[in-house]
């Protein structure tokens, strides 16, 4: 939700799903509901909405490997994989801010 709000405000947003959150990017979980109350959406809808707003969605290479998953199993809305070092390096560059959840 935070990424969608920032993108709607014309901020460049990149999300790196690491640790267990990388599971959300696996196509097999696309129909799983997330959210609260009557506003629960399938994960695929959240990812699609974010991608449509220009959010760059990435899977952490180490987390993907640790989960035993393969790049071929990622959601179509995932733009690819990225390492944590390059993500942190970009987040520390001028013009970028980093939020960690």
Number of C-alpha atoms within 10 A of each C-alpha: 10 10 21 20 13 14 19 14 10 11 15 16 21 18 18 22 23 19 15 11 14 21 19 20 24 22 17 13 15 18 12 13 15 15 12 8 7 6 9 13 15 15 21 23 17 19 21 16 15 23 20 13 20 18 24 18 22 22 27 21 20 16 20 23 11 12 12 8 14 11 15 10 11 24 21 15 21 22 15 17 18 17 15 17 9 10 16 12 9 15 15 12 10 7 8 11 11 13 8 5 3
